[in-house]
Amino acid sequence: MYAAIDVPVLYIIGTNDLIVEAKAEVEKLNSLGNKNTTIKVMDGLDHFLTTETELIQSKEIYHIDSSASDAIIQWIKAI
């Protein structure tokens, strides 16, 4: 199903993600060869695209690091 997606997709993952293993996930997505997908690996960010090292409150997961929001904005402008 993923390989057949025909709309632009931005996939962002942080190198400090403890839920999803970034390297394996990126390799898997790249192996599918979907040209509509842009993959961004954000150095030092976690699963919620923050630099937090402690548990965060659920409302705080919506406050992503500015490097991630900048990547999203630039991707939108480019499509």
mmCIF file of the N, C-alpha and C atoms, coordinates in Angstrom:
data_MODEL
# 
_entry.id   MODEL 
# 
loop_
_atom_site.group_PDB 
_atom_site.id 
_atom_site.type_symbol 
_atom_site.label_atom_id 
_atom_site.label_alt_id 
_atom_site.label_comp_id 
_atom_site.label_asym_id 
_atom_site.label_entity_id 
_atom_site.label_seq_id 
_atom_site.pdbx_PDB_ins_code 
_atom_site.Cartn_x 
_atom_site.Cartn_y 
_atom_site.Cartn_z 
_atom_site.occupancy 
_atom_site.B_iso_or_equiv 
_atom_site.pdbx_formal_charge 
_atom_site.auth_seq_id 
_atom_site.auth_comp_id 
_atom_site.auth_asym_id 
_atom_site.auth_atom_id 
_atom_site.pdbx_PDB_model_num 
ATOM 1   N N  . MET A 1 1  ? 0.819  -1.191 0.000  1.00 0.00 ? 1  MET A N  1 
ATOM 2   C CA . MET A 1 1  ? 0.000  0.000  0.000  1.00 0.00 ? 1  MET A CA 1 
ATOM 3   C C  . MET A 1 1  ? 0.871  1.268  0.000  1.00 0.00 ? 1  MET A C  1 
ATOM 4   N N  . TYR A 1 2  ? 1.872  1.326  0.869  1.00 0.00 ? 2  TYR A N  1 
ATOM 5   C CA . TYR A 1 2  ? 2.713  2.515  0.948  1.00 0.00 ? 2  TYR A CA 1 
ATOM 6   C C  . TYR A 1 2  ? 3.414  2.799  -0.375 1.00 0.00 ? 2  TYR A C  1 
ATOM 7   N N  . ALA A 1 3  ? 3.889  1.777  -1.012 1.00 0.00 ? 3  ALA A N  1 
ATOM 8   C CA . ALA A 1 3  ? 4.623  1.959  -2.268 1.00 0.00 ? 3  ALA A CA 1 
ATOM 9   C C  . ALA A 1 3  ? 3.753  2.577  -3.353 1.00 0.00 ? 3  ALA A C  1 
ATOM 10  N N  . ALA A 1 4  ? 2.430  2.479  -3.232 1.00 0.00 ? 4  ALA A N  1 
ATOM 11  C CA . ALA A 1 4  ? 1.517  2.989  -4.247 1.00 0.00 ? 4  ALA A CA 1 
ATOM 12  C C  . ALA A 1 4  ? 0.998  4.397  -3.948 1.00 0.00 ? 4  ALA A C  1 
ATOM 13  N N  . ILE A 1 5  ? 1.389  4.991  -2.847 1.00 0.00 ? 5  ILE A N  1 
ATOM 14  C CA . ILE A 1 5  ? 0.922  6.339  -2.521 1.00 0.00 ? 5  ILE A CA 1 
ATOM 15  C C  . ILE A 1 5  ? 1.401  7.298  -3.607 1.00 0.00 ? 5  ILE A C  1 
ATOM 16  N N  . ASP A 1 6  ? 0.453  8.078  -4.150 1.00 0.00 ? 6  ASP A N  1 
ATOM 17  C CA . ASP A 1 6  ? 0.805  8.954  -5.264 1.00 0.00 ? 6  ASP A CA 1 
ATOM 18  C C  . ASP A 1 6  ? 0.645  10.438 -4.935 1.00 0.00 ? 6  ASP A C  1 
ATOM 19  N N  . VAL A 1 7  ? 0.714  10.769 -3.658 1.00 0.00 ? 7  VAL A N  1 
ATOM 20  C CA . VAL A 1 7  ? 0.687  12.164 -3.222 1.00 0.00 ? 7  VAL A CA 1 
ATOM 21  C C  . VAL A 1 7  ? 1.955  12.425 -2.409 1.00 0.00 ? 7  VAL A C  1 
ATOM 22  N N  . PRO A 1 8  ? 2.382  13.675 -2.311 1.00 0.00 ? 8  PRO A N  1 
ATOM 23  C CA . PRO A 1 8  ? 3.582  13.970 -1.532 1.00 0.00 ? 8  PRO A CA 1 
ATOM 24  C C  . PRO A 1 8  ? 3.414  13.603 -0.054 1.00 0.00 ? 8  PRO A C  1 
ATOM 25  N N  . VAL A 1 9  ? 4.434  12.970 0.497  1.00 0.00 ? 9  VAL A N  1 
ATOM 26  C CA . VAL A 1 9  ? 4.440  12.562 1.902  1.00 0.00 ? 9  VAL A CA 1 
ATOM 27  C C  . VAL A 1 9  ? 5.756  13.019 2.522  1.00 0.00 ? 9  VAL A C  1 
ATOM 28  N N  . LEU A 1 10 ? 5.658  13.633 3.694  1.00 0.00 ? 10 LEU A N  1 
ATOM 29  C CA . LEU A 1 10 ? 6.848  13.990 4.458  1.00 0.00 ? 10 LEU A CA 1 
ATOM 30  C C  . LEU A 1 10 ? 6.899  13.081 5.675  1.00 0.00 ? 10 LEU A C  1 
ATOM 31  N N  . TYR A 1 11 ? 7.975  12.326 5.791  1.00 0.00 ? 11 TYR A N  1 
ATOM 32  C CA . TYR A 1 11 ? 8.180  11.433 6.934  1.00 0.00 ? 11 TYR A CA 1 
ATOM 33  C C  . TYR A 1 11 ? 9.338  11.989 7.748  1.00 0.00 ? 11 TYR A C  1 
ATOM 34  N N  . ILE A 1 12 ? 9.053  12.378 8.989  1.00 0.00 ? 12 ILE A N  1 
ATOM 35  C CA . ILE A 1 12 ? 10.077 12.938 9.865  1.00 0.00 ? 12 ILE A CA 1 
ATOM 36  C C  . ILE A 1 12 ? 10.273 12.000 11.044 1.00 0.00 ? 12 ILE A C  1 
ATOM 37  N N  . ILE A 1 13 ? 11.520 11.715 11.353 1.00 0.00 ? 13 ILE A N  1 
ATOM 38  C CA . ILE A 1 13 ? 11.837 10.885 12.509 1.00 0.00 ? 13 ILE A CA 1 
ATOM 39  C C  . ILE A 1 13 ? 13.069 11.464 13.197 1.00 0.00 ? 13 ILE A C  1 
ATOM 40  N N  . GLY A 1 14 ? 13.088 11.358 14.514 1.00 0.00 ? 14 GLY A N  1 
ATOM 41  C CA . GLY A 1 14 ? 14.226 11.846 15.286 1.00 0.00 ? 14 GLY A CA 1 
ATOM 42  C C  . GLY A 1 14 ? 15.223 10.740 15.585 1.00 0.00 ? 14 GLY A C  1 
ATOM 43  N N  . THR A 1 15 ? 16.493 11.102 15.652 1.00 0.00 ? 15 THR A N  1 
ATOM 44  C CA . THR A 1 15 ? 17.531 10.110 15.944 1.00 0.00 ? 15 THR A CA 1 
ATOM 45  C C  . THR A 1 15 ? 17.444 9.582  17.372 1.00 0.00 ? 15 THR A C  1 
ATOM 46  N N  . ASN A 1 16 ? 16.785 10.316 18.265 1.00 0.00 ? 16 ASN A N  1 
ATOM 47  C CA . ASN A 1 16 ? 16.633 9.872  19.650 1.00 0.00 ? 16 ASN A CA 1 
ATOM 48  C C  . ASN A 1 16 ? 15.267 9.247  19.913 1.00 0.00 ? 16 ASN A C  1 
ATOM 49  N N  . ASP A 1 17 ? 14.588 8.816  18.871 1.00 0.00 ? 17 ASP A N  1 
ATOM 50  C CA . ASP A 1 17 ? 13.283 8.165  19.014 1.00 0.00 ? 17 ASP A CA 1 
ATOM 51  C C  . ASP A 1 17 ? 13.479 6.823  19.719 1.00 0.00 ? 17 ASP A C  1 
ATOM 52  N N  . LEU A 1 18 ? 12.812 6.639  20.856 1.00 0.00 ? 18 LEU A N  1 
ATOM 53  C CA . LEU A 1 18 ? 12.908 5.386  21.603 1.00 0.00 ? 18 LEU A CA 1 
ATOM 54  C C  . LEU A 1 18 ? 11.769 4.434  21.268 1.00 0.00 ? 18 LEU A C  1 
ATOM 55  N N  . ILE A 1 19 ? 10.826 4.882  20.449 1.00 0.00 ? 19 ILE A N  1 
ATOM 56  C CA . ILE A 1 19 ? 9.671  4.062  20.081 1.00 0.00 ? 19 ILE A CA 1 
ATOM 57  C C  . ILE A 1 19 ? 9.892  3.397  18.726 1.00 0.00 ? 19 ILE A C  1 
ATOM 58  N N  . VAL A 1 20 ? 10.434 4.147  17.784 1.00 0.00 ? 20 VAL A N  1 
ATOM 59  C CA . VAL A 1 20 ? 10.702 3.646  16.437 1.00 0.00 ? 20 VAL A CA 1 
ATOM 60  C C  . VAL A 1 20 ? 12.202 3.777  16.183 1.00 0.00 ? 20 VAL A C  1 
ATOM 61  N N  . GLU A 1 21 ? 12.825 2.735  15.697 1.00 0.00 ? 21 GLU A N  1 
ATOM 62  C CA . GLU A 1 21 ? 14.263 2.764  15.422 1.00 0.00 ? 21 GLU A CA 1 
ATOM 63  C C  . GLU A 1 21 ? 14.494 3.489  14.095 1.00 0.00 ? 21 GLU A C  1 
ATOM 64  N N  . ALA A 1 22 ? 15.042 4.684  14.190 1.00 0.00 ? 22 ALA A N  1 
ATOM 65  C CA . ALA A 1 22 ? 15.138 5.582  13.038 1.00 0.00 ? 22 ALA A CA 1 
ATOM 66  C C  . ALA A 1 22 ? 15.867 4.964  11.848 1.00 0.00 ? 22 ALA A C  1 
ATOM 67  N N  . LYS A 1 23 ? 17.028 4.399  12.073 1.00 0.00 ? 23 LYS A N  1 
ATOM 68  C CA . LYS A 1 23 ? 17.827 3.878  10.954 1.00 0.00 ? 23 LYS A CA 1 
ATOM 69  C C  . LYS A 1 23 ? 17.083 2.771  10.215 1.00 0.00 ? 23 LYS A C  1 
ATOM 70  N N  . ALA A 1 24 ? 16.510 1.822  10.950 1.00 0.00 ? 24 ALA A N  1 
ATOM 71  C CA . ALA A 1 24 ? 15.784 0.713  10.323 1.00 0.00 ? 24 ALA A CA 1 
ATOM 72  C C  . ALA A 1 24 ? 14.546 1.213  9.581  1.00 0.00 ? 24 ALA A C  1 
ATOM 73  N N  . GLU A 1 25 ? 13.861 2.175  10.157 1.00 0.00 ? 25 GLU A N  1 
ATOM 74  C CA . GLU A 1 25 ? 12.647 2.708  9.530  1.00 0.00 ? 25 GLU A CA 1 
ATOM 75  C C  . GLU A 1 25 ? 12.977 3.424  8.227  1.00 0.00 ? 25 GLU A C  1 
ATOM 76  N N  . VAL A 1 26 ? 14.018 4.221  8.236  1.00 0.00 ? 26 VAL A N  1 
ATOM 77  C CA . VAL A 1 26 ? 14.429 4.938  7.027  1.00 0.00 ? 26 VAL A CA 1 
ATOM 78  C C  . VAL A 1 26 ? 14.862 3.954  5.948  1.00 0.00 ? 26 VAL A C  1 
ATOM 79  N N  . GLU A 1 27 ? 15.623 2.942  6.325  1.00 0.00 ? 27 GLU A N  1 
ATOM 80  C CA . GLU A 1 27 ? 16.041 1.926  5.352  1.00 0.00 ? 27 GLU A CA 1 
ATOM 81  C C  . GLU A 1 27 ? 14.831 1.223  4.741  1.00 0.00 ? 27 GLU A C  1 
ATOM 82  N N  . LYS A 1 28 ? 13.857 0.896  5.576  1.00 0.00 ? 28 LYS A N  1 
ATOM 83  C CA . LYS A 1 28 ? 12.649 0.224  5.081  1.00 0.00 ? 28 LYS A CA 1 
ATOM 84  C C  . LYS A 1 28 ? 11.893 1.123  4.107  1.00 0.00 ? 28 LYS A C  1 
ATOM 85  N N  . LEU A 1 29 ? 11.694 2.375  4.477  1.00 0.00 ? 29 LEU A N  1 
ATOM 86  C CA . LEU A 1 29 ? 10.972 3.299  3.596  1.00 0.00 ? 29 LEU A CA 1 
ATOM 87  C C  . LEU A 1 29 ? 11.723 3.512  2.286  1.00 0.00 ? 29 LEU A C  1 
ATOM 88  N N  . ASN A 1 30 ? 13.024 3.677  2.365  1.00 0.00 ? 30 ASN A N  1 
ATOM 89  C CA . ASN A 1 30 ? 13.820 3.852  1.140  1.00 0.00 ? 30 ASN A CA 1 
ATOM 90  C C  . ASN A 1 30 ? 13.744 2.629  0.236  1.00 0.00 ? 30 ASN A C  1 
ATOM 91  N N  . SER A 1 31 ? 13.679 1.448  0.825  1.00 0.00 ? 31 SER A N  1 
ATOM 92  C CA . SER A 1 31 ? 13.638 0.219  0.023  1.00 0.00 ? 31 SER A CA 1 
ATOM 93  C C  . SER A 1 31 ? 12.353 0.098  -0.789 1.00 0.00 ? 31 SER A C  1 
ATOM 94  N N  . LEU A 1 32 ? 11.307 0.816  -0.376 1.00 0.00 ? 32 LEU A N  1 
ATOM 95  C CA . LEU A 1 32 ? 10.042 0.762  -1.109 1.00 0.00 ? 32 LEU A CA 1 
ATOM 96  C C  . LEU A 1 32 ? 10.081 1.600  -2.381 1.00 0.00 ? 32 LEU A C  1 
ATOM 97  N N  . GLY A 1 33 ? 11.024 2.518  -2.465 1.00 0.00 ? 33 GLY A N  1 
ATOM 98  C CA . GLY A 1 33 ? 11.227 3.278  -3.692 1.00 0.00 ? 33 GLY A CA 1 
ATOM 99  C C  . GLY A 1 33 ? 10.119 4.236  -4.077 1.00 0.00 ? 33 GLY A C  1 
ATOM 100 N N  . ASN A 1 34 ? 9.363  4.733  -3.106 1.00 0.00 ? 34 ASN A N  1 
ATOM 101 C CA . ASN A 1 34 ? 8.299  5.674  -3.426 1.00 0.00 ? 34 ASN A CA 1 
ATOM 102 C C  . ASN A 1 34 ? 8.895  7.072  -3.614 1.00 0.00 ? 34 ASN A C  1 
ATOM 103 N N  . LYS A 1 35 ? 8.845  7.566  -4.845 1.00 0.00 ? 35 LYS A N  1 
ATOM 104 C CA . LYS A 1 35 ? 9.433  8.865  -5.182 1.00 0.00 ? 35 LYS A CA 1 
ATOM 105 C C  . LYS A 1 35 ? 8.637  10.040 -4.627 1.00 0.00 ? 35 LYS A C  1 
ATOM 106 N N  . ASN A 1 36 ? 7.435  9.780  -4.109 1.00 0.00 ? 36 ASN A N  1 
ATOM 107 C CA . ASN A 1 36 ? 6.603  10.839 -3.543 1.00 0.00 ? 36 ASN A CA 1 
ATOM 108 C C  . ASN A 1 36 ? 6.926  11.112 -2.080 1.00 0.00 ? 36 ASN A C  1 
ATOM 109 N N  . THR A 1 37 ? 7.862  10.375 -1.530 1.00 0.00 ? 37 THR A N  1 
ATOM 110 C CA . THR A 1 37 ? 8.177  10.494 -0.114 1.00 0.00 ? 37 THR A CA 1 
ATOM 111 C C  . THR A 1 37 ? 9.479  11.241 0.111  1.00 0.00 ? 37 THR A C  1 
ATOM 112 N N  . THR A 1 38 ? 9.409  12.219 1.000  1.00 0.00 ? 38 THR A N  1 
ATOM 113 C CA . THR A 1 38 ? 10.592 12.918 1.476  1.00 0.00 ? 38 THR A CA 1 
ATOM 114 C C  . THR A 1 38 ? 10.824 12.460 2.907  1.00 0.00 ? 38 THR A C  1 
ATOM 115 N N  . ILE A 1 39 ? 12.027 12.015 3.197  1.00 0.00 ? 39 ILE A N  1 
ATOM 116 C CA . ILE A 1 39 ? 12.356 11.528 4.535  1.00 0.00 ? 39 ILE A CA 1 
ATOM 117 C C  . ILE A 1 39 ? 13.333 12.500 5.173  1.00 0.00 ? 39 ILE A C  1 
ATOM 118 N N  . LYS A 1 40 ? 12.998 12.966 6.372  1.00 0.00 ? 40 LYS A N  1 
ATOM 119 C CA . LYS A 1 40 ? 13.870 13.868 7.125  1.00 0.00 ? 40 LYS A CA 1 
ATOM 120 C C  . LYS A 1 40 ? 14.218 13.196 8.439  1.00 0.00 ? 40 LYS A C  1 
ATOM 121 N N  . VAL A 1 41 ? 15.497 13.035 8.701  1.00 0.00 ? 41 VAL A N  1 
ATOM 122 C CA . VAL A 1 41 ? 15.969 12.507 9.979  1.00 0.00 ? 41 VAL A CA 1 
ATOM 123 C C  . VAL A 1 41 ? 16.483 13.698 10.778 1.00 0.00 ? 41 VAL A C  1 
ATOM 124 N N  . MET A 1 42 ? 15.854 13.937 11.917 1.00 0.00 ? 42 MET A N  1 
ATOM 125 C CA . MET A 1 42 ? 16.167 15.105 12.729 1.00 0.00 ? 42 MET A CA 1 
ATOM 126 C C  . MET A 1 42 ? 17.107 14.708 13.864 1.00 0.00 ? 42 MET A C  1 
ATOM 127 N N  . ASP A 1 43 ? 18.333 15.190 13.787 1.00 0.00 ? 43 ASP A N  1 
ATOM 128 C CA . ASP A 1 43 ? 19.364 14.855 14.763 1.00 0.00 ? 43 ASP A CA 1 
ATOM 129 C C  . ASP A 1 43 ? 18.988 15.365 16.156 1.00 0.00 ? 43 ASP A C  1 
ATOM 130 N N  . GLY A 1 44 ? 19.022 14.469 17.135 1.00 0.00 ? 44 GLY A N  1 
ATOM 131 C CA . GLY A 1 44 ? 18.792 14.843 18.527 1.00 0.00 ? 44 GLY A CA 1 
ATOM 132 C C  . GLY A 1 44 ? 17.345 14.933 18.958 1.00 0.00 ? 44 GLY A C  1 
ATOM 133 N N  . LEU A 1 45 ? 16.403 14.690 18.038 1.00 0.00 ? 45 LEU A N  1 
ATOM 134 C CA . LEU A 1 45 ? 14.994 14.770 18.422 1.00 0.00 ? 45 LEU A CA 1 
ATOM 135 C C  . LEU A 1 45 ? 14.447 13.387 18.740 1.00 0.00 ? 45 LEU A C  1 
ATOM 136 N N  . ASP A 1 46 ? 13.397 13.375 19.572 1.00 0.00 ? 46 ASP A N  1 
ATOM 137 C CA . ASP A 1 46 ? 12.795 12.114 19.988 1.00 0.00 ? 46 ASP A CA 1 
ATOM 138 C C  . ASP A 1 46 ? 11.541 11.807 19.164 1.00 0.00 ? 46 ASP A C  1 
ATOM 139 N N  . HIS A 1 47 ? 10.732 10.872 19.644 1.00 0.00 ? 47 HIS A N  1 
ATOM 140 C CA . HIS A 1 47 ? 9.533  10.439 18.923 1.00 0.00 ? 47 HIS A CA 1 
ATOM 141 C C  . HIS A 1 47 ? 8.539  11.585 18.720 1.00 0.00 ? 47 HIS A C  1 
ATOM 142 N N  . PHE A 1 48 ? 8.534  12.531 19.667 1.00 0.00 ? 48 PHE A N  1 
ATOM 143 C CA . PHE A 1 48 ? 7.600  13.653 19.597 1.00 0.00 ? 48 PHE A CA 1 
ATOM 144 C C  . PHE A 1 48 ? 8.238  14.894 18.979 1.00 0.00 ? 48 PHE A C  1 
ATOM 145 N N  . LEU A 1 49 ? 9.406  14.697 18.373 1.00 0.00 ? 49 LEU A N  1 
ATOM 146 C CA . LEU A 1 49 ? 10.151 15.768 17.712 1.00 0.00 ? 49 LEU A CA 1 
ATOM 147 C C  . LEU A 1 49 ? 10.522 16.883 18.686 1.00 0.00 ? 49 LEU A C  1 
ATOM 148 N N  . THR A 1 50 ? 10.903 16.480 19.894 1.00 0.00 ? 50 THR A N  1 
ATOM 149 C CA . THR A 1 50 ? 11.394 17.405 20.904 1.00 0.00 ? 50 THR A CA 1 
ATOM 150 C C  . THR A 1 50 ? 12.766 16.921 21.364 1.00 0.00 ? 50 THR A C  1 
ATOM 151 N N  . THR A 1 51 ? 13.408 17.739 22.185 1.00 0.00 ? 51 THR A N  1 
ATOM 152 C CA . THR A 1 51 ? 14.693 17.345 22.762 1.00 0.00 ? 51 THR A CA 1 
ATOM 153 C C  . THR A 1 51 ? 14.537 16.946 24.220 1.00 0.00 ? 51 THR A C  1 
ATOM 154 N N  . GLU A 1 52 ? 13.307 16.782 24.672 1.00 0.00 ? 52 GLU A N  1 
ATOM 155 C CA . GLU A 1 52 ? 13.042 16.435 26.071 1.00 0.00 ? 52 GLU A CA 1 
ATOM 156 C C  . GLU A 1 52 ? 13.657 15.092 26.419 1.00 0.00 ? 52 GLU A C  1 
ATOM 157 N N  . THR A 1 53 ? 14.190 14.987 27.627 1.00 0.00 ? 53 THR A N  1 
ATOM 158 C CA . THR A 1 53 ? 14.741 13.713 28.082 1.00 0.00 ? 53 THR A CA 1 
ATOM 159 C C  . THR A 1 53 ? 13.883 13.091 29.176 1.00 0.00 ? 53 THR A C  1 
ATOM 160 N N  . GLU A 1 54 ? 12.937 13.854 29.709 1.00 0.00 ? 54 GLU A N  1 
ATOM 161 C CA . GLU A 1 54 ? 12.038 13.345 30.737 1.00 0.00 ? 54 GLU A CA 1 
ATOM 162 C C  . GLU A 1 54 ? 10.662 13.147 30.122 1.00 0.00 ? 54 GLU A C  1 
ATOM 163 N N  . LEU A 1 55 ? 9.811  12.429 30.847 1.00 0.00 ? 55 LEU A N  1 
ATOM 164 C CA . LEU A 1 55 ? 8.438  12.264 30.379 1.00 0.00 ? 55 LEU A CA 1 
ATOM 165 C C  . LEU A 1 55 ? 7.779  13.630 30.289 1.00 0.00 ? 55 LEU A C  1 
ATOM 166 N N  . ILE A 1 56 ? 7.009  13.827 29.233 1.00 0.00 ? 56 ILE A N  1 
ATOM 167 C CA . ILE A 1 56 ? 6.341  15.110 29.057 1.00 0.00 ? 56 ILE A CA 1 
ATOM 168 C C  . ILE A 1 56 ? 4.844  14.922 29.164 1.00 0.00 ? 56 ILE A C  1 
ATOM 169 N N  . GLN A 1 57 ? 4.159  15.989 29.535 1.00 0.00 ? 57 GLN A N  1 
ATOM 170 C CA . GLN A 1 57 ? 2.707  15.966 29.627 1.00 0.00 ? 57 GLN A CA 1 
ATOM 171 C C  . GLN A 1 57 ? 2.122  15.870 28.223 1.00 0.00 ? 57 GLN A C  1 
ATOM 172 N N  . SER A 1 58 ? 0.953  15.255 28.114 1.00 0.00 ? 58 SER A N  1 
ATOM 173 C CA . SER A 1 58 ? 0.361  15.030 26.794 1.00 0.00 ? 58 SER A CA 1 
ATOM 174 C C  . SER A 1 58 ? 0.159  16.322 26.014 1.00 0.00 ? 58 SER A C  1 
ATOM 175 N N  . LYS A 1 59 ? -0.177 17.414 26.679 1.00 0.00 ? 59 LYS A N  1 
ATOM 176 C CA . LYS A 1 59 ? -0.374 18.677 25.956 1.00 0.00 ? 59 LYS A CA 1 
ATOM 177 C C  . LYS A 1 59 ? 0.933  19.222 25.389 1.00 0.00 ? 59 LYS A C  1 
ATOM 178 N N  . GLU A 1 60 ? 2.066  18.815 25.976 1.00 0.00 ? 60 GLU A N  1 
ATOM 179 C CA . GLU A 1 60 ? 3.352  19.327 25.538 1.00 0.00 ? 60 GLU A CA 1 
ATOM 180 C C  . GLU A 1 60 ? 3.884  18.629 24.287 1.00 0.00 ? 60 GLU A C  1 
ATOM 181 N N  . ILE A 1 61 ? 3.301  17.500 23.902 1.00 0.00 ? 61 ILE A N  1 
ATOM 182 C CA . ILE A 1 61 ? 3.800  16.811 22.710 1.00 0.00 ? 61 ILE A CA 1 
ATOM 183 C C  . ILE A 1 61 ? 3.510  17.595 21.438 1.00 0.00 ? 61 ILE A C  1 
ATOM 184 N N  . TYR A 1 62 ? 2.664  18.604 21.548 1.00 0.00 ? 62 TYR A N  1 
ATOM 185 C CA . TYR A 1 62 ? 2.337  19.410 20.378 1.00 0.00 ? 62 TYR A CA 1 
ATOM 186 C C  . TYR A 1 62 ? 3.305  20.576 20.201 1.00 0.00 ? 62 TYR A C  1 
ATOM 187 N N  . HIS A 1 63 ? 4.271  20.709 21.087 1.00 0.00 ? 63 HIS A N  1 
ATOM 188 C CA . HIS A 1 63 ? 5.275  21.766 20.997 1.00 0.00 ? 63 HIS A CA 1 
ATOM 189 C C  . HIS A 1 63 ? 6.564  21.158 20.466 1.00 0.00 ? 63 HIS A C  1 
ATOM 190 N N  . ILE A 1 64 ? 6.620  20.993 19.150 1.00 0.00 ? 64 ILE A N  1 
ATOM 191 C CA . ILE A 1 64 ? 7.789  20.350 18.550 1.00 0.00 ? 64 ILE A CA 1 
ATOM 192 C C  . ILE A 1 64 ? 8.945  21.337 18.444 1.00 0.00 ? 64 ILE A C  1 
ATOM 193 N N  . ASP A 1 65 ? 10.130 20.802 18.319 1.00 0.00 ? 65 ASP A N  1 
ATOM 194 C CA . ASP A 1 65 ? 11.336 21.602 18.170 1.00 0.00 ? 65 ASP A CA 1 
ATOM 195 C C  . ASP A 1 65 ? 11.244 22.457 16.906 1.00 0.00 ? 65 ASP A C  1 
ATOM 196 N N  . SER A 1 66 ? 11.802 23.645 16.961 1.00 0.00 ? 66 SER A N  1 
ATOM 197 C CA . SER A 1 66 ? 11.715 24.558 15.811 1.00 0.00 ? 66 SER A CA 1 
ATOM 198 C C  . SER A 1 66 ? 12.398 23.997 14.564 1.00 0.00 ? 66 SER A C  1 
ATOM 199 N N  . SER A 1 67 ? 13.411 23.155 14.732 1.00 0.00 ? 67 SER A N  1 
ATOM 200 C CA . SER A 1 67 ? 14.051 22.570 13.545 1.00 0.00 ? 67 SER A CA 1 
ATOM 201 C C  . SER A 1 67 ? 13.079 21.662 12.797 1.00 0.00 ? 67 SER A C  1 
ATOM 202 N N  . ALA A 1 68 ? 12.215 20.969 13.530 1.00 0.00 ? 68 ALA A N  1 
ATOM 203 C CA . ALA A 1 68 ? 11.213 20.110 12.896 1.00 0.00 ? 68 ALA A CA 1 
ATOM 204 C C  . ALA A 1 68 ? 10.130 20.946 12.221 1.00 0.00 ? 68 ALA A C  1 
ATOM 205 N N  . SER A 1 69 ? 9.649  21.980 12.907 1.00 0.00 ? 69 SER A N  1 
ATOM 206 C CA . SER A 1 69 ? 8.614  22.814 12.283 1.00 0.00 ? 69 SER A CA 1 
ATOM 207 C C  . SER A 1 69 ? 9.170  23.548 11.065 1.00 0.00 ? 69 SER A C  1 
ATOM 208 N N  . ASP A 1 70 ? 10.430 23.965 11.120 1.00 0.00 ? 70 ASP A N  1 
ATOM 209 C CA . ASP A 1 70 ? 11.052 24.598 9.950  1.00 0.00 ? 70 ASP A CA 1 
ATOM 210 C C  . ASP A 1 70 ? 11.132 23.625 8.776  1.00 0.00 ? 70 ASP A C  1 
ATOM 211 N N  . ALA A 1 71 ? 11.470 22.366 9.055  1.00 0.00 ? 71 ALA A N  1 
ATOM 212 C CA . ALA A 1 71 ? 11.544 21.350 7.991  1.00 0.00 ? 71 ALA A CA 1 
ATOM 213 C C  . ALA A 1 71 ? 10.172 21.143 7.359  1.00 0.00 ? 71 ALA A C  1 
ATOM 214 N N  . ILE A 1 72 ? 9.136  21.135 8.177  1.00 0.00 ? 72 ILE A N  1 
ATOM 215 C CA . ILE A 1 72 ? 7.771  20.964 7.665  1.00 0.00 ? 72 ILE A CA 1 
ATOM 216 C C  . ILE A 1 72 ? 7.387  22.147 6.780  1.00 0.00 ? 72 ILE A C  1 
ATOM 217 N N  . ILE A 1 73 ? 7.661  23.344 7.245  1.00 0.00 ? 73 ILE A N  1 
ATOM 218 C CA . ILE A 1 73 ? 7.324  24.547 6.478  1.00 0.00 ? 73 ILE A CA 1 
ATOM 219 C C  . ILE A 1 73 ? 8.063  24.566 5.142  1.00 0.00 ? 73 ILE A C  1 
ATOM 220 N N  . GLN A 1 74 ? 9.347  24.269 5.155  1.00 0.00 ? 74 GLN A N  1 
ATOM 221 C CA . GLN A 1 74 ? 10.128 24.262 3.916  1.00 0.00 ? 74 GLN A CA 1 
ATOM 222 C C  . GLN A 1 74 ? 9.624  23.203 2.944  1.00 0.00 ? 74 GLN A C  1 
ATOM 223 N N  . TRP A 1 75 ? 9.235  22.041 3.465  1.00 0.00 ? 75 TRP A N  1 
ATOM 224 C CA . TRP A 1 75 ? 8.712  20.971 2.612  1.00 0.00 ? 75 TRP A CA 1 
ATOM 225 C C  . TRP A 1 75 ? 7.403  21.411 1.958  1.00 0.00 ? 75 TRP A C  1 
ATOM 226 N N  . ILE A 1 76 ? 6.518  22.026 2.740  1.00 0.00 ? 76 ILE A N  1 
ATOM 227 C CA . ILE A 1 76 ? 5.236  22.499 2.195  1.00 0.00 ? 76 ILE A CA 1 
ATOM 228 C C  . ILE A 1 76 ? 5.478  23.545 1.105  1.00 0.00 ? 76 ILE A C  1 
ATOM 229 N N  . LYS A 1 77 ? 6.381  24.451 1.352  1.00 0.00 ? 77 LYS A N  1 
ATOM 230 C CA . LYS A 1 77 ? 6.680  25.489 0.354  1.00 0.00 ? 77 LYS A CA 1 
ATOM 231 C C  . LYS A 1 77 ? 7.229  24.897 -0.937 1.00 0.00 ? 77 LYS A C  1 
ATOM 232 N N  . ALA A 1 78 ? 7.923  23.774 -0.828 1.00 0.00 ? 78 ALA A N  1 
ATOM 233 C CA . ALA A 1 78 ? 8.562  23.173 -2.001 1.00 0.00 ? 78 ALA A CA 1 
ATOM 234 C C  . ALA A 1 78 ? 7.620  22.325 -2.852 1.00 0.00 ? 78 ALA A C  1 
ATOM 235 N N  . ILE A 1 79 ? 6.488  21.904 -2.291 1.00 0.00 ? 79 ILE A N  1 
ATOM 236 C CA . ILE A 1 79 ? 5.609  21.026 -3.087 1.00 0.00 ? 79 ILE A CA 1 
ATOM 237 C C  . ILE A 1 79 ? 4.626  21.791 -3.931 1.00 0.00 ? 79 ILE A C  1 
# 
